[in-house]
Amino acid sequence: MPVLTRLIPSPLVVDIRAGALDDLAGVLADQRISASGKLAIAISGGSGAVLRERLAPALPGASWYEVGGGTLDDAIKLADRMKSGHYDAVVGLGGGKIIDCAKFAAARIGLPLVAVATNLSHDGLCSPVATLDNDAGRGSYGVPNPIAVVIDLDVIREAPVRFVRSGIGDALSNVSAVADWELSHRETGEQIDGLAAAMARQAGEAVLRHPGGVGDDGFLQVLAEGLVLTGISMSVAGDSRPASGACHEINHAFDLLFPKRAASHGEQCGLAAAFAMRLRGAHEESEHMAEVLHRHGLPVLPEEIGFTVDEFVQVVEFAPKTRPGRYTILEHLDLSTDAIRDAYADYAKAVSQTISG
């Protein structure tokens, strides 16, 4: 008998709205998540302590674990502390670092993870990847998707606006990443998963074309949904390809070459995506993306995040080395140092006219 459908790994619960935290205890009481109420909840020291005070009365069976940082060691220590507790599930309550540590720890001890995001800084909150700092810099570790995702827009609004901006840059970069995937399909025959590509692209396009801003609930809803859909698209594809192309190669190069000076993940990805779209000849799309990034307060030129033109050229030249085997517009063009400099000058001129006009 032919296979008529495929199973898609995705959360049982996705709750994105203002006031969602008020119903967190009800979500966690779902028999598929926790029948006994025994939960291990990972939090940060600062804002996590405030949330613990608010939520603890409704979660009497929970044990709370403060996470030191976002390193592999932190995640391993967290798993070691949790493994003797006989819990039903792990809850990651916080930003990207907390959720990534909780994801890794949950996978290590064989428990499902509930992701409760307190900011929207990147698309990792629902992805099958935990990004953790290690001795070699930063590593990506495969983990199961969260079993549930809860995002309270009231909490998101209270977080520093730079986190929302970072999420915008990461979401918009999907458009460039999918274009790179399609390029590789045409040039190298790499398999492309049409469903994963559609999910990632539509998530990026929805954010790109939304007229609202960082303070609007409607816009935050679309951004949060877009980041969740992007994470699921990676599960569908089986890797990060739907959301990671030249944009993320350039982002990783910033992190590796200038670890002490690098900007936020989304700031670097958004700028890199606008540049990559220019490289592929999509001039109108590049300028529109730069216009939207600028409207939301994100950088579109490297000097806005403290890098010279020479440093940016160095970053772009190094970028393909960060993802050996991945084919993007950078590998396709294989530009010399001088050609990168000329391409950047062309991009900077066009973008400067767009944002000043």
KESE-574118 format. One record per residue (C-alpha): residue number from 1; x, y, z. Coordinates in steps of 0.001 Angstrom, whole numbers, plus 500000, padded with zeros to 6 digits. Example, Ala and Ser with C-alpha at 12.3 -4.5 7.8 and 13.67 -1.06 7.14 Angstrom:
<nodes>
+-----+--------+--------+--------+
| num |     c1 |     c2 |     c3 |
+-----+--------+--------+--------+
|   1 | 512300 | 495500 | 507800 |
|   2 | 513670 | 498940 | 507140 |
+-----+--------+--------+--------+
</nodes>
This chain:
<nodes>
+-----+--------+--------+--------+
| num |     c1 |     c2 |     c3 |
+-----+--------+--------+--------+
|   1 | 500000 | 500000 | 500000 |
|   2 | 501427 | 503431 | 499112 |
|   3 | 502266 | 505896 | 501864 |
|   4 | 499496 | 508487 | 501697 |
|   5 | 500834 | 510995 | 504195 |
|   6 | 503833 | 511622 | 506383 |
|   7 | 504021 | 512307 | 510081 |
|   8 | 505374 | 515741 | 510959 |
|   9 | 507130 | 516188 | 514311 |
|  10 | 505450 | 519177 | 515907 |
|  11 | 504279 | 520370 | 519331 |
|  12 | 501027 | 519045 | 520806 |
|  13 | 500242 | 522535 | 522110 |
|  14 | 501105 | 525961 | 520675 |
|  15 | 499672 | 528781 | 522791 |
|  16 | 500654 | 532274 | 521608 |
|  17 | 498622 | 535171 | 523039 |
|  18 | 498508 | 537821 | 525718 |
|  19 | 497949 | 536195 | 529109 |
|  20 | 499093 | 532710 | 528033 |
|  21 | 501196 | 532287 | 531205 |
|  22 | 498052 | 532459 | 533321 |
|  23 | 496991 | 529125 | 531801 |
|  24 | 500419 | 527453 | 531903 |
|  25 | 499419 | 525121 | 534746 |
|  26 | 496499 | 523877 | 532632 |
|  27 | 498774 | 523183 | 529657 |
|  28 | 501238 | 521292 | 531857 |
|  29 | 498407 | 519237 | 533402 |
|  30 | 497625 | 517722 | 529978 |
|  31 | 497902 | 513945 | 530489 |
|  32 | 500208 | 513705 | 527467 |
|  33 | 502670 | 516081 | 529161 |
|  34 | 502463 | 515442 | 532904 |
|  35 | 500001 | 513096 | 534583 |
|  36 | 501519 | 513477 | 538066 |
|  37 | 502461 | 517166 | 538093 |
|  38 | 506124 | 516282 | 538698 |
|  39 | 507987 | 518774 | 536547 |
|  40 | 511563 | 520042 | 536325 |
|  41 | 511536 | 523743 | 535466 |
|  42 | 514724 | 525458 | 534247 |
|  43 | 514902 | 529219 | 534810 |
|  44 | 517435 | 532054 | 534780 |
|  45 | 518551 | 533855 | 537905 |
|  46 | 517054 | 537311 | 537312 |
|  47 | 513723 | 537405 | 535494 |
|  48 | 513307 | 533666 | 536106 |
|  49 | 513077 | 534208 | 539856 |
|  50 | 510249 | 536722 | 539352 |
|  51 | 508341 | 534275 | 537142 |
|  52 | 508889 | 531480 | 539654 |
|  53 | 507272 | 533593 | 542351 |
|  54 | 504286 | 534184 | 540075 |
|  55 | 503859 | 530591 | 538846 |
|  56 | 504970 | 528383 | 541756 |
|  57 | 501635 | 528430 | 543670 |
|  58 | 499865 | 526811 | 540683 |
|  59 | 502630 | 524204 | 540201 |
|  60 | 503062 | 522532 | 543602 |
|  61 | 504707 | 519397 | 542142 |
|  62 | 507433 | 521307 | 540296 |
|  63 | 511131 | 521482 | 541133 |
|  64 | 512918 | 524655 | 540030 |
|  65 | 516455 | 524675 | 538629 |
|  66 | 518456 | 527849 | 538089 |
|  67 | 520667 | 527667 | 534978 |
|  68 | 524051 | 529381 | 535095 |
|  69 | 524465 | 530234 | 531398 |
|  70 | 524216 | 528876 | 527883 |
|  71 | 527176 | 526503 | 527713 |
|  72 | 527351 | 522791 | 527019 |
|  73 | 528712 | 522318 | 530542 |
|  74 | 525694 | 524163 | 531980 |
|  75 | 523329 | 521891 | 530026 |
|  76 | 525123 | 518697 | 531106 |
|  77 | 525117 | 519828 | 534756 |
|  78 | 521405 | 520636 | 534474 |
|  79 | 520679 | 517134 | 533139 |
|  80 | 522733 | 515551 | 535935 |
|  81 | 520798 | 517517 | 538567 |
|  82 | 517435 | 516566 | 537031 |
|  83 | 517949 | 512889 | 536253 |
|  84 | 517211 | 511515 | 539728 |
|  85 | 513919 | 513393 | 540098 |
|  86 | 511606 | 510979 | 538202 |
|  87 | 509882 | 513849 | 536408 |
|  88 | 507253 | 513656 | 533668 |
|  89 | 508662 | 516554 | 531653 |
|  90 | 511188 | 519396 | 531588 |
|  91 | 510053 | 523015 | 531217 |
|  92 | 512437 | 525636 | 529816 |
|  93 | 511161 | 529012 | 531047 |
|  94 | 513168 | 531954 | 529719 |
|  95 | 515110 | 533203 | 526726 |
|  96 | 517053 | 531312 | 524095 |
|  97 | 519934 | 530196 | 526326 |
|  98 | 517639 | 528766 | 529004 |
|  99 | 515463 | 526961 | 526456 |
| 100 | 518499 | 525531 | 524634 |
| 101 | 519982 | 524261 | 527920 |
| 102 | 516617 | 522753 | 528876 |
| 103 | 516237 | 521154 | 525418 |
| 104 | 519634 | 519489 | 525692 |
| 105 | 519035 | 518362 | 529286 |
| 106 | 515586 | 516949 | 528444 |
| 107 | 517003 | 515009 | 525485 |
| 108 | 519863 | 513693 | 527625 |
| 109 | 517526 | 512273 | 530270 |
| 110 | 514832 | 511169 | 527813 |
| 111 | 512020 | 513520 | 528811 |
| 112 | 509739 | 515745 | 526708 |
| 113 | 510366 | 519495 | 526796 |
| 114 | 507893 | 522344 | 527154 |
| 115 | 509317 | 525645 | 525843 |
| 116 | 507962 | 528764 | 527565 |
| 117 | 509638 | 531666 | 525777 |
| 118 | 510033 | 535026 | 527502 |
| 119 | 511558 | 536702 | 524443 |
| 120 | 511514 | 536262 | 520667 |
| 121 | 515222 | 536664 | 519916 |
| 122 | 515548 | 533803 | 517394 |
| 123 | 513855 | 530814 | 515760 |
| 124 | 515393 | 528204 | 518071 |
| 125 | 512509 | 528110 | 520547 |
| 126 | 510713 | 525378 | 518568 |
| 127 | 513558 | 523898 | 516535 |
| 128 | 515135 | 520422 | 516815 |
| 129 | 518483 | 522061 | 517624 |
| 130 | 520102 | 523250 | 520867 |
| 131 | 522811 | 525877 | 520305 |
| 132 | 525325 | 525848 | 523151 |
| 133 | 528732 | 527440 | 523712 |
| 134 | 531537 | 524900 | 524028 |
| 135 | 535339 | 524867 | 524177 |
| 136 | 535558 | 525214 | 520388 |
| 137 | 533195 | 528206 | 520276 |
| 138 | 529575 | 527282 | 519647 |
| 139 | 527973 | 523973 | 518732 |
| 140 | 524579 | 522857 | 517415 |
| 141 | 523173 | 519684 | 518980 |
| 142 | 520238 | 517695 | 517595 |
| 143 | 517357 | 517305 | 520071 |
| 144 | 513638 | 516426 | 519820 |
| 145 | 511142 | 519218 | 519133 |
| 146 | 509372 | 520693 | 522172 |
| 147 | 506135 | 518881 | 523064 |
| 148 | 504490 | 522252 | 523775 |
| 149 | 505282 | 525928 | 523161 |
| 150 | 503822 | 528748 | 525250 |
| 151 | 504463 | 532414 | 524434 |
| 152 | 502777 | 535135 | 526490 |
| 153 | 502760 | 538368 | 524470 |
| 154 | 502446 | 540423 | 527674 |
| 155 | 505776 | 538967 | 528830 |
| 156 | 507328 | 539479 | 525377 |
| 157 | 506406 | 543181 | 525481 |
| 158 | 508132 | 543576 | 528856 |
| 159 | 511439 | 542162 | 527542 |
| 160 | 514035 | 544585 | 526126 |
| 161 | 513065 | 545590 | 522586 |
| 162 | 516426 | 544388 | 521235 |
| 163 | 515196 | 540802 | 521669 |
| 164 | 512172 | 541387 | 519435 |
| 165 | 514394 | 543110 | 516877 |
| 166 | 516736 | 540125 | 516862 |
| 167 | 513802 | 537796 | 516180 |
| 168 | 512706 | 540007 | 513286 |
| 169 | 516138 | 539743 | 511655 |
| 170 | 516208 | 535972 | 512106 |
| 171 | 512695 | 535556 | 510650 |
| 172 | 513354 | 537797 | 507636 |
| 173 | 516526 | 535861 | 506829 |
| 174 | 514333 | 532821 | 505981 |
| 175 | 513548 | 534455 | 502641 |
| 176 | 517238 | 534468 | 501689 |
| 177 | 517880 | 531018 | 503188 |
| 178 | 515136 | 529386 | 501105 |
| 179 | 516453 | 531153 | 497979 |
| 180 | 519867 | 529591 | 498732 |
| 181 | 518276 | 526150 | 499134 |
| 182 | 516528 | 526514 | 495772 |
| 183 | 519799 | 527674 | 494193 |
| 184 | 521570 | 524574 | 495512 |
| 185 | 518754 | 522383 | 494177 |
| 186 | 519219 | 523868 | 490699 |
| 187 | 523015 | 523863 | 490698 |
| 188 | 523987 | 520764 | 492694 |
| 189 | 520851 | 518632 | 492684 |
| 190 | 520470 | 518925 | 496475 |
| 191 | 517068 | 517593 | 497542 |
| 192 | 514645 | 520298 | 498583 |
| 193 | 511675 | 519623 | 500848 |
| 194 | 508861 | 521707 | 499396 |
| 195 | 506776 | 521720 | 502569 |
| 196 | 509676 | 522829 | 504782 |
| 197 | 510641 | 525512 | 502260 |
| 198 | 507045 | 526788 | 502047 |
| 199 | 506700 | 526976 | 505843 |
| 200 | 509981 | 528840 | 506312 |
| 201 | 509402 | 531229 | 503417 |
| 202 | 505837 | 532114 | 504437 |
| 203 | 506981 | 532697 | 508021 |
| 204 | 509606 | 535150 | 506769 |
| 205 | 507296 | 536827 | 504257 |
| 206 | 504565 | 537341 | 506878 |
| 207 | 506984 | 539298 | 509074 |
| 208 | 508479 | 541124 | 506076 |
| 209 | 505089 | 542355 | 504852 |
| 210 | 503373 | 543106 | 508166 |
| 211 | 502812 | 546868 | 508557 |
| 212 | 502960 | 546817 | 512377 |
| 213 | 505864 | 547466 | 514711 |
| 214 | 507602 | 545993 | 517745 |
| 215 | 505011 | 547357 | 520171 |
| 216 | 501929 | 545958 | 518403 |
| 217 | 500283 | 542744 | 519596 |
| 218 | 499276 | 541883 | 516032 |
| 219 | 502860 | 542132 | 514827 |
| 220 | 504251 | 540228 | 517830 |
| 221 | 501698 | 537465 | 517186 |
| 222 | 502842 | 537110 | 513563 |
| 223 | 506519 | 537197 | 514587 |
| 224 | 506037 | 534560 | 517308 |
| 225 | 504043 | 532308 | 514976 |
| 226 | 506677 | 532784 | 512270 |
| 227 | 509511 | 531750 | 514586 |
| 228 | 507568 | 528672 | 515747 |
| 229 | 506754 | 527674 | 512148 |
| 230 | 510412 | 528110 | 511216 |
| 231 | 511434 | 525725 | 513984 |
| 232 | 508909 | 523154 | 512768 |
| 233 | 510145 | 523591 | 509176 |
| 234 | 513595 | 522482 | 510354 |
| 235 | 512053 | 519339 | 511867 |
| 236 | 510251 | 518641 | 508600 |
| 237 | 513493 | 519037 | 506629 |
| 238 | 515601 | 517150 | 509153 |
| 239 | 518161 | 519951 | 509456 |
| 240 | 518464 | 523743 | 509585 |
| 241 | 518466 | 524218 | 505789 |
| 242 | 515075 | 526024 | 505507 |
| 243 | 516315 | 528824 | 507765 |
| 244 | 520076 | 528844 | 507250 |
| 245 | 521919 | 529915 | 504113 |
| 246 | 524486 | 532587 | 503282 |
| 247 | 522824 | 534769 | 505945 |
| 248 | 523764 | 532344 | 508712 |
| 249 | 527210 | 531618 | 507259 |
| 250 | 527951 | 535349 | 507530 |
| 251 | 526449 | 535403 | 511035 |
| 252 | 528687 | 532511 | 512147 |
| 253 | 531713 | 534235 | 510604 |
| 254 | 531009 | 537379 | 512671 |
| 255 | 530826 | 535199 | 515804 |
| 256 | 534015 | 533265 | 515045 |
| 257 | 536213 | 536124 | 513799 |
| 258 | 535016 | 538752 | 516290 |
| 259 | 533595 | 536830 | 519280 |
| 260 | 533898 | 539786 | 521669 |
| 261 | 532353 | 542309 | 519286 |
| 262 | 529613 | 540338 | 517543 |
| 263 | 526119 | 541844 | 517564 |
| 264 | 522930 | 539866 | 518228 |
| 265 | 522124 | 536796 | 516128 |
| 266 | 519185 | 538457 | 514392 |
| 267 | 520969 | 541755 | 513743 |
| 268 | 523738 | 539904 | 511928 |
| 269 | 521373 | 537535 | 510072 |
| 270 | 519081 | 540328 | 508882 |
| 271 | 521925 | 542473 | 507551 |
| 272 | 523532 | 539404 | 505942 |
| 273 | 520238 | 538365 | 504317 |
| 274 | 519725 | 541799 | 502732 |
| 275 | 523311 | 541656 | 501400 |
| 276 | 522879 | 538076 | 500126 |
| 277 | 519681 | 539029 | 498281 |
| 278 | 521652 | 541786 | 496518 |
| 279 | 524373 | 539284 | 495590 |
| 280 | 521832 | 536983 | 493941 |
| 281 | 520534 | 539848 | 491792 |
| 282 | 517269 | 540286 | 493717 |
| 283 | 517779 | 544041 | 493997 |
| 284 | 514191 | 545072 | 494760 |
| 285 | 513838 | 542346 | 497403 |
| 286 | 517158 | 543345 | 498976 |
| 287 | 516159 | 546999 | 499190 |
| 288 | 512703 | 546148 | 500551 |
| 289 | 514254 | 543896 | 503191 |
| 290 | 516713 | 546647 | 504170 |
| 291 | 513853 | 549157 | 504365 |
| 292 | 511880 | 546870 | 506727 |
| 293 | 514941 | 546118 | 508880 |
| 294 | 515626 | 549859 | 509149 |
| 295 | 511976 | 550591 | 510034 |
| 296 | 512206 | 548140 | 512935 |
| 297 | 515475 | 549655 | 514186 |
| 298 | 517799 | 546927 | 512896 |
| 299 | 521152 | 547559 | 511195 |
| 300 | 521496 | 547352 | 507418 |
| 301 | 525161 | 548396 | 507177 |
| 302 | 528077 | 546880 | 509149 |
| 303 | 529171 | 550250 | 510578 |
| 304 | 525853 | 550370 | 512455 |
| 305 | 527079 | 547419 | 514554 |
| 306 | 530659 | 548679 | 514840 |
| 307 | 532402 | 546968 | 511903 |
| 308 | 534469 | 548570 | 509148 |
| 309 | 534025 | 547746 | 505473 |
| 310 | 537336 | 545827 | 505540 |
| 311 | 536105 | 543736 | 508475 |
| 312 | 532819 | 542980 | 506730 |
| 313 | 534688 | 541909 | 503586 |
| 314 | 536814 | 539624 | 505779 |
| 315 | 533639 | 538159 | 507337 |
| 316 | 532011 | 537456 | 503954 |
| 317 | 535222 | 535884 | 502633 |
| 318 | 535449 | 533586 | 505678 |
| 319 | 531718 | 532750 | 505792 |
| 320 | 531702 | 529624 | 503539 |
| 321 | 534228 | 527954 | 505858 |
| 322 | 531650 | 527986 | 508676 |
| 323 | 529377 | 525477 | 506921 |
| 324 | 531491 | 523104 | 504791 |
| 325 | 529326 | 521320 | 502247 |
| 326 | 526522 | 523883 | 502294 |
| 327 | 525896 | 525553 | 498926 |
| 328 | 524661 | 529157 | 498955 |
| 329 | 525052 | 532257 | 496816 |
| 330 | 528507 | 532725 | 498415 |
| 331 | 529770 | 529338 | 497210 |
| 332 | 528033 | 529831 | 493861 |
| 333 | 529718 | 533170 | 493103 |
| 334 | 533024 | 532289 | 494845 |
| 335 | 533971 | 535973 | 494946 |
| 336 | 537519 | 537266 | 495342 |
| 337 | 538313 | 539800 | 498067 |
| 338 | 538098 | 542677 | 495580 |
| 339 | 534836 | 541359 | 494140 |
| 340 | 533305 | 541181 | 497643 |
| 341 | 534422 | 544771 | 498252 |
| 342 | 532833 | 545907 | 494967 |
| 343 | 529624 | 543982 | 495699 |
| 344 | 529417 | 545557 | 499144 |
| 345 | 529949 | 549066 | 497714 |
| 346 | 527076 | 548425 | 495293 |
| 347 | 524863 | 547140 | 498141 |
| 348 | 525751 | 550015 | 500500 |
| 349 | 525001 | 552644 | 497849 |
| 350 | 521604 | 551140 | 497004 |
| 351 | 520591 | 550596 | 500622 |
| 352 | 521722 | 554050 | 501755 |
| 353 | 519545 | 555612 | 499051 |
| 354 | 516601 | 553408 | 500062 |
| 355 | 516671 | 554220 | 503771 |
| 356 | 517365 | 557933 | 503277 |
| 357 | 514797 | 558328 | 500502 |
+-----+--------+--------+--------+
</nodes>
